[in-house]
Amino acid sequence: MDRLSIDGAWVHTPTVHSDPRGTFHEAFRATDLRAAAGRPMELAQINSSTSRRGVLRGVHFAAVPPGQAKYVTCVSGSVLDVAVDLRVGSPTFLRWESVVLDDATRKGIYLAEGLGHAFLALSEQATVVYVCSQPYAPGREHGVHPLDPDLGIDWPAGLTPLLSDKDAAAPTAKEAMAAGLLPDHDTCLAHYRSLAG
């Protein structure tokens, strides 16, 4: 697991074994994540989405506690996956970092509770699988507009992003902060400590 510039975000680049039959790799190993993050990730729900080229999903996050940690992989096609630090008071508040997830490198990205998540489908079709630490709970789920200029995410040129109605209506980071929707960094840190046991 390689730490990204945002605390709470790691990338896993597996060894992909190939032979005439195809390939095999370990997409996720709980002990590796625990060693990197300092706490386990409970598996509560697995989601899968299929998107056509140009579909932009996110920036999504859940209220902390309990929040929702995610481990994300792209099992078919490719996406630009983005982690955004939405934790008010964090040294990297509103910083984002992107990683290409695809069916060749088989990389996965882990995002701790309180981080925002978004991705843009780069291939004609992309299937993304998310392992989540908490089940979907509509009352705790929030979003920030992925094209918010204050975030300044460098989405690839040449693609017209296709957003859901919900994502297109999402508030900017400033609006979400003013409404008290963004997670508090200290609260997130306390939650991480509670999970470490």
C-alpha positions as CSV (number, residue, x, y, z in Angstrom):
1,M,0.0,0.0,0.0
2,D,1.4,3.4,-1.0
3,R,0.3,6.5,0.9
4,L,-1.0,9.3,-1.2
5,S,-0.4,13.0,-0.3
6,I,-3.8,13.1,1.5
7,D,-3.7,11.4,4.9
8,G,-6.2,8.5,4.9
9,A,-5.7,7.6,1.2
10,W,-3.6,4.7,0.0
11,V,-3.1,3.0,-3.4
12,H,-2.5,-0.7,-3.8
13,T,-0.7,-1.9,-6.9
14,P,-1.0,-5.7,-7.0
15,T,1.3,-8.2,-8.6
16,V,-0.6,-9.5,-11.6
17,H,0.2,-13.1,-12.4
18,S,-0.4,-14.1,-16.0
19,D,-0.2,-17.3,-18.0
20,P,-2.0,-18.7,-21.1
21,R,-5.2,-19.0,-19.2
22,G,-5.4,-15.3,-18.2
23,T,-4.5,-13.4,-15.1
24,F,-4.7,-13.7,-11.3
25,H,-4.1,-11.1,-8.6
26,E,-5.0,-10.3,-5.0
27,A,-7.3,-7.3,-5.3
28,F,-7.5,-6.7,-1.5
29,R,-5.8,-8.0,1.6
30,A,-7.1,-7.0,4.9
31,T,-3.8,-7.3,6.7
32,D,-2.0,-5.0,4.2
33,L,-4.7,-2.3,4.7
34,R,-4.6,-2.7,8.5
35,A,-0.8,-2.3,8.4
36,A,-1.1,0.8,6.3
37,A,-4.1,2.5,7.9
38,G,-3.5,1.3,11.4
39,R,-7.0,0.0,11.7
40,P,-9.2,-2.7,10.0
41,M,-11.8,-2.1,7.4
42,E,-15.1,-3.8,8.2
43,L,-16.9,-5.1,5.1
44,A,-20.5,-4.0,5.3
45,Q,-21.5,-3.6,1.6
46,I,-20.1,-4.2,-1.9
47,N,-21.3,-1.9,-4.7
48,S,-20.7,-2.1,-8.4
49,S,-21.4,0.5,-11.1
50,T,-21.1,0.5,-14.8
51,S,-20.5,3.8,-16.6
52,R,-20.0,4.8,-20.2
53,R,-17.2,7.1,-21.3
54,G,-17.5,10.6,-19.8
55,V,-19.7,9.6,-16.8
56,L,-18.6,11.5,-13.7
57,R,-19.8,10.2,-10.3
58,G,-19.2,12.1,-7.1
59,V,-17.8,13.8,-5.1
60,H,-19.5,11.6,-2.5
61,F,-18.9,11.3,1.2
62,A,-20.8,10.3,4.4
63,A,-21.2,12.0,7.7
64,V,-18.6,11.0,10.4
65,P,-19.2,9.1,12.6
66,P,-19.6,6.5,11.3
67,G,-18.7,7.7,7.8
68,Q,-18.0,5.2,5.1
69,A,-14.5,4.0,4.2
70,K,-14.1,2.7,0.6
71,Y,-11.8,0.4,-1.2
72,V,-12.3,1.0,-4.9
73,T,-11.2,-1.0,-8.0
74,C,-12.0,-0.9,-11.7
75,V,-12.6,-4.5,-12.9
76,S,-13.3,-3.5,-16.5
77,G,-12.2,-0.5,-18.5
78,S,-10.5,2.5,-16.9
79,V,-11.4,5.4,-14.7
80,L,-9.7,8.5,-13.3
81,D,-10.4,8.0,-9.6
82,V,-10.2,11.0,-7.3
83,A,-9.8,11.4,-3.5
84,V,-10.7,14.8,-2.0
85,D,-9.9,15.8,1.5
86,L,-13.2,17.3,2.8
87,R,-12.3,17.3,6.5
88,V,-12.5,20.8,7.8
89,G,-9.4,21.6,9.7
90,S,-7.2,19.1,7.9
91,P,-3.8,20.2,6.8
92,T,-4.7,19.1,3.3
93,F,-8.3,20.4,3.4
94,L,-9.7,20.6,-0.2
95,R,-6.6,19.0,-1.7
96,W,-7.3,16.3,-4.2
97,E,-5.3,13.5,-5.8
98,S,-6.1,11.2,-8.7
99,V,-5.1,7.7,-9.7
100,V,-6.0,5.8,-12.9
101,L,-7.7,2.6,-12.0
102,D,-8.0,0.1,-14.8
103,D,-8.3,-3.6,-15.8
104,A,-4.6,-3.7,-16.7
105,T,-2.7,-2.5,-13.6
106,R,-5.6,-3.7,-11.3
107,K,-4.8,-0.9,-8.8
108,G,-7.1,-0.2,-5.9
109,I,-7.6,2.9,-3.8
110,Y,-8.5,3.1,-0.1
111,L,-10.3,6.2,1.2
112,A,-10.8,6.7,4.9
113,E,-14.0,8.0,6.4
114,G,-14.4,11.8,5.8
115,L,-12.7,11.8,2.4
116,G,-14.7,12.6,-0.7
117,H,-14.7,10.2,-3.7
118,A,-15.3,10.7,-7.4
119,F,-14.4,9.1,-10.7
120,L,-14.7,9.8,-14.4
121,A,-15.0,6.9,-16.9
122,L,-12.2,7.1,-19.4
123,S,-13.0,3.9,-21.5
124,E,-16.1,3.3,-23.6
125,Q,-17.4,1.4,-20.6
126,A,-16.0,1.0,-17.1
127,T,-17.1,-1.2,-14.2
128,V,-16.1,-0.1,-10.7
129,V,-16.4,-2.1,-7.6
130,Y,-16.5,-0.4,-4.1
131,V,-16.0,-2.3,-0.9
132,C,-17.7,-0.2,1.8
133,S,-17.2,-0.2,5.6
134,Q,-20.8,0.9,6.2
135,P,-24.0,0.3,4.3
136,Y,-25.7,3.0,2.3
137,A,-27.7,5.4,4.5
138,P,-29.4,8.2,2.6
139,G,-29.6,10.5,5.6
140,R,-25.8,10.4,6.1
141,E,-24.8,10.6,2.4
142,H,-23.7,13.9,1.0
143,G,-21.9,15.3,-2.0
144,V,-19.9,18.3,-3.3
145,H,-20.1,19.4,-7.0
146,P,-17.3,17.7,-8.9
147,L,-16.7,20.7,-11.1
148,D,-16.5,23.2,-8.2
149,P,-13.7,25.6,-9.2
150,D,-12.6,25.8,-5.6
151,L,-11.7,22.1,-5.8
152,G,-10.1,22.6,-9.2
153,I,-10.0,18.9,-10.0
154,D,-8.0,18.5,-13.2
155,W,-10.5,16.3,-15.1
156,P,-9.2,15.1,-18.5
157,A,-9.8,17.4,-21.5
158,G,-11.8,16.3,-24.4
159,L,-14.6,14.6,-22.4
160,T,-17.9,16.3,-21.6
161,P,-18.8,15.1,-18.1
162,L,-22.2,13.5,-17.7
163,L,-23.5,13.9,-14.1
164,S,-26.6,12.5,-12.4
165,D,-29.2,15.1,-11.5
166,K,-28.2,14.7,-7.8
167,D,-24.5,15.3,-8.5
168,A,-25.3,18.3,-10.8
169,A,-27.3,19.8,-8.0
170,A,-24.7,19.2,-5.3
171,P,-23.4,22.2,-3.4
172,T,-19.9,23.7,-3.8
173,A,-17.4,23.0,-1.1
174,K,-18.0,26.5,0.4
175,E,-21.8,25.9,0.4
176,A,-21.4,22.5,2.0
177,M,-19.1,23.9,4.6
178,A,-21.5,26.8,5.4
179,A,-24.3,24.3,5.8
180,G,-22.3,22.2,8.2
181,L,-22.2,19.2,6.0
182,L,-18.4,18.7,5.7
183,P,-16.7,16.3,8.2
184,D,-14.6,17.8,11.0
185,H,-10.9,16.7,10.9
186,D,-10.6,16.2,14.7
187,T,-13.9,14.2,14.8
188,C,-12.5,12.0,12.0
189,L,-9.2,11.5,13.8
190,A,-11.1,10.4,17.0
191,H,-13.2,8.0,14.9
192,Y,-10.0,6.5,13.4
193,R,-8.6,6.0,16.9
194,S,-11.8,4.3,18.0
195,L,-11.6,1.9,15.0
196,A,-8.0,1.0,15.8
197,G,-9.1,-0.5,19.1
